[in-house]
């Protein structure tokens, strides 16, 4: 096959546009885009996924990446990849928020460590819930489902200047509100138990003002919180699975997979 400028531009477009979409997803999605994963590993992962997907894709438009039309196509591929990964990243952000609420209510807000997903200081309970959600995500093959969604998106949303619209972006924003409602449901058993404990302490303080309620209430709050978390763990796992399944469903819907 003779090589000329048109053939070279078509070959570059065939590999470059899928790489932009896949790389954007890898940089943002949980597990792939965790703060502990080196950038080189993410880059190699994106290149490997692109090499596996690009040869079987329909021929993309032969648009020069440096042109105005190429800039529009690149921005659209970037948005598609970011929206796909961000739909799952919001799930882990909501779970970390639930852990922060629990830690502050139990008096464990000072016990912080580095979140492996985001690379920031979070309470230990948040890290526990995030690690648990990551294990659930990997155990249900969520990372493979996410790769399958992105690979299938090239048929439902081919490489072009058109892709995600305003309604899709609003769906991602509305999804954030639903996720934080799920985070409240995760923290609700412990919050309810601690609320009842604080009400009981209030009654005791009125009945016996000489009692040092801080010396008694602080360890009891932590002990009751840990007990309720341990008792509610069997119901926590289905809740995490439901949130992760909903996040994957949103990603599939955004990319036109139904």
N, C-alpha and C positions, 0 to 999 in steps of 0.2 A: 504494500500500500504506500503510495507516494505521500510524503510528509510536506505540508505547506502550512501557511499561517492559519487557515481555516480549520484544518484537521487538528493542529496543535491547540487552538482555542477550544475546540469541542472536547478534546481529551482532557484539558485542564478543567473545564467546566464539569465534566463527568465525575471527577474526583474531588474538586474543591468544594462545590455546593453541599454534597452530602457530608463532607468533613465538618463544615461550619455548623450544620444542624446537630450532628452527633457530638461534636466537641462541646457545644453549648450545653447539651443535656448532661454530659459527663462532668462538666465543671460545677454544675448546680445540684444534681441529683444526690440523694443520700447514698451512703456507702461509697459510690464512685467519687463524689466530690467532698468527702470528709476532709477536715482540716489536717488530719494526720497522714493523708495520702499525698506523697510528693507530686509536684506538678509534672515531673517527667513521667511518672507512672500514669497519671491521667492522660497525658499526651499520647503515650504509647497505646493506652486502652482505646482512645478515640481513633487513632490510626488503624488499629487492628479491627475495630468494628466497621470502620469505613471500608477497609479492604475486603471485608466479608460481605458487605452490603452493596457497594457500588457496582460490581460487575453484573448484577442481576436487575438493576434498576432501569426504568425507561430512560431514553436519552434526554438529558436536560437541555434547555435552550442554550444555544451557543452564544452566550453573552460574555463579553470581556469583563473580568472582575474589576478592572480599573475604571470602567465606564460608569455613567450615571445609572443606567439600567442595571448594571452589575451591582452597584451599591444598594439599590432597592431590593434586588433579589437576595443579597447577602444579609441585609437587615431583617428581611422576612424569615430567612432560615435561622438567624440568630434568635428571633422572637419565638419561633416554634420550639427550638431546643430549650430555651430558657423556661418557657411556660410549662413544658413537659416535666423538667426536673423540679421546677418551683412548686408544682402541684404536690409532689411528694415531700419536698423540703418543708412545706407548711405543716404537714402532719407531724414531723419531728419537732418543729418549733412549738406547736401546741402541746405536745407531750412534755417538752422541757418546761413550758409555762406551768403545766399542772404540777410538776415537781417543785417548782419555785413557790407556788402557792402553798403546797403542803409543808415545805421546809420552813417557810416564814410563820405559818400557823403553829407548827410544832416547836418552834424556837431553834431550828437548825439552820437558819439562814447564814450563820457565820461559818458553817462547815462547807467549804466550797472546793472545787477541783476543776480541772480543765475539761470542757466538753469535747469528746473526740470528734463530734460532727462539725461543730462550729468554731472550735479553737478559742473559746472564751470561758471565763470563770462562771460556773453555775453551781448551785447547791448540789450536794452529794446525791440527794434524792432525785434531782433532775437527771443527773448522770446515770443513776440506776435505771430510771424509766427509759431514757434514750437508748442505753445499751440493750435493755430488754426488748424495746421496739425494733432495734436493729437486728437482733437475733430472730425475732418473729418475721421480720421482713425477708431475711435471707432464707429462713426455714420454709417459707411458703413460696420460694423462688420469685420473690418480687423483683429482684434485679434482672432476672431473665425475662420476666413479663414486661418490664420497662424497656429492655432492649428490643423485644418483639414489637412493642407498640411503636417505637421510633422507626424500626425497619419497615413496618407496615404503613407508616405515615407517608412514605415516599410515593405510595400508590393512591392514597386518599387525598393527600395534599402534595401534589407534584411540585418540583422545584420551579418556582415562578415568582413574579413580583406580587402576586396575590396569595394570601394565606389566612392567617388569623385576623379576625375583624374586631371591631369594638365590642361586640356582644361576647366574644370569647374572652377578652381581657376582663370584662365585667364579671364573667362567670368565675374567673380565678380570684378576683377581689371578694366576691360573695362567698366563695369557698372558704376563705379565711375566717369569716364570721361563724360558719358552721363548725369549723374545726375547733375554735375556742369554746364553743358549746360542748363539743366532745371532751375537751380538756376539763371542763367543769364537772362533767359526769365521771371522769376518772378520779378527780379529787373529792367528789361529793361524799363518799362514805366516811373518809377521815375528817373532813370538815364538819360533818354532822355530829360525829362522835366528840370532837373537840369543842364544838359549840355547846353541847350538853354538859361537858365537863366544866367549861367556863361558867355556865349558869349555876352549876352545883357549887363551884368555888364562890360565886357571888352570894349565894344563900348562906354558905358557911361563914363568909366574912362578916355578914350582917349579924349572924348568930354568935360568933366568937371573934370580935375585933382584935383580940390580943394574939390570935394565931398569925404566924408569919406565912402568909399565903404564897409569897414568891418562892420561899424555900421549899414548899411542898408542891406547888402547882407546876413549876418548871419541869422537874423530873417526871411527874405524873403525866404531863402533856406529851412528852417524848415517848414514854413507855406505852401510853394508850395509842399514840399514833402508829408506832411500830407494830403493835398487836393488831390494830385494824387493817394496816397494810398487808400483814401476813395472812389474815383471815380472808381479805378481799382479793388476794392474788388469783384464785381460780376464776373470778369474774372479770379480772383486769385483762387477761389474755384475749378473750373474745372481743373486748372493747378495742384493744389495739388492732386486732385483725380486721375489725369493721372499719376503723379509720383508714388503715392502709389499703383495704379493698376499695373504699370510697375514693381515695386519692388516685389509685390506678385507674378507676373507672372515669374520673374526671379527665385524666391524661388521655385516655382512649377517646373520650367524647370530644375533647378539644381538637384532636388530630383526625376526627372524622371516622373513627372506628366504630361508633355506635355504643 
